[in-house]
Amino acid sequence: MKLSTAQHRQFDRDGYLFFPGLFSADETRTLTEAVPELYSRREAYNVREKGSDAVRTNFAAHMYSEPFAKLARHPRMVEPVADLLGEELYMHQFKINGKMAFEGDVWQWHQDYGTWRNDDQMPTERAMNVAIFLDDVNEYNGPLMFIPGSHKRGVIDAKHDLTTTSYPLWTVDNELIRQLVDRAGGKNGGIVAPKGPAGSMILFHSCLVHASGSNLSPFNRVAVYLSLCAVSNHIRRHKRPEYIAHRDFTPIPCLPDDCLLRDYPVELPWKDGLPASALQTTSDDQRIAA
């Protein structure tokens, strides 16, 4: 899936691209039907909401779930990012975020690269997220909010928020958010929230400032995120466990475009359980050779 010249320009200007309904209902259903069983597991890779049993984030499903192993190699998700970065990619992170009805908590304003730099020692922002909606996303169930063009600000100093939610995040100061929103248009486009049917896809820059509110509606808002990084830009520290920040820097080989609807062999190295190595970390003063 190659991007047009106009899409390259739009991404450079806004920091994101939105593809409503890119995946068919049958393709999306293959993924959605696998989620409840994954969320039911009592494993370290399921992070639950603060004070709730609802799953906030499931990590690394592509290592133990066949549908998501296929999605991790899907050309519609991988090729546009490779096109923008001009390099082969590896999987830095894979997560299924479950902003569940009535229980899904906020994601504070942040840049993804802030966490990747501070926690993982990723050298530069040559990485980005590509997300697919597994549920319809509307104004009620906590859609992603972006500040268009905020990636142009570059890497922003952030504070480590360890208390607001169950998942620690490097967050952006409120006063800077006001400035960025004003600069992007204030009430007239300074914040955008792409909404659309299940199967829609968003691709966004690792420095694009974004957030989402809590889900007070009766509608789930589950989405899959592939965090794809240029191979030459691999992380230099293993402070976080491998199920959160991956350590295999091998370029991703894409499957055929119909991979979600047909049988294609995929490896599932963690299908029999999370290995002890996936929980191991290094101390702050240890680094990986470039």
Stockholm file with secondary structure:
# STOCKHOLM 1.0

chainA/1-290         MKLSTAQHRQFDRDGYLFFPGLFSADETRTLTEAVPELYSRREAYNVREKGSDAVRTNFAAHMYSEPFAKLARHPRMVEPVADLLGEELYMHQFKINGKMAFEGDVWQWHQDYGTWRNDDQMPTERAMNVAIFLDDVNEYNGPLMFIPGSHKRGVIDAKHDLTTTSYPLWTVDNELIRQLVDRAGGKNGGIVAPKGPAGSMILFHSCLVHASGSNLSPFNRVAVYLSLCAVSNHIRRHKRPEYIAHRDFTPIPCLPDDCLLRDYPVELPWKDGLPASALQTTSDDQRIAA
#=GR chainA/1-290 SS CCCCHHHHHHHHHHSEEEETTCSCHHHHHHHHTTHHHHHHCCSTTEEECTTSSSEEEEECGGGTCHHHHHHTTCHHHHHHHHHHHTSCEEEEEEEEEEECTTTCCCEEEECHHHHHHHHHCCCSSCEEEEEEESSCBCSSSCCEEECTTGGGGCSCCCEEECSSSSSCEEECCHHHHHHHHHHHTTTTTSSBCCCBCTTCEEEEETTCCEEECCCCSSSCEEEEEEEEEEGGGCCSCCCSCTTTSCCCCCCCCCCCTTTTTSCCCCCCTTTTCCCGGGGCCCCTTCCCCC
#=GC SS_cons         CCCCHHHHHHHHHHSEEEETTCSCHHHHHHHHTTHHHHHHCCSTTEEECTTSSSEEEEECGGGTCHHHHHHTTCHHHHHHHHHHHTSCEEEEEEEEEEECTTTCCCEEEECHHHHHHHHHCCCSSCEEEEEEESSCBCSSSCCEEECTTGGGGCSCCCEEECSSSSSCEEECCHHHHHHHHHHHTTTTTSSBCCCBCTTCEEEEETTCCEEECCCCSSSCEEEEEEEEEEGGGCCSCCCSCTTTSCCCCCCCCCCCTTTTTSCCCCCCTTTTCCCGGGGCCCCTTCCCCC
//
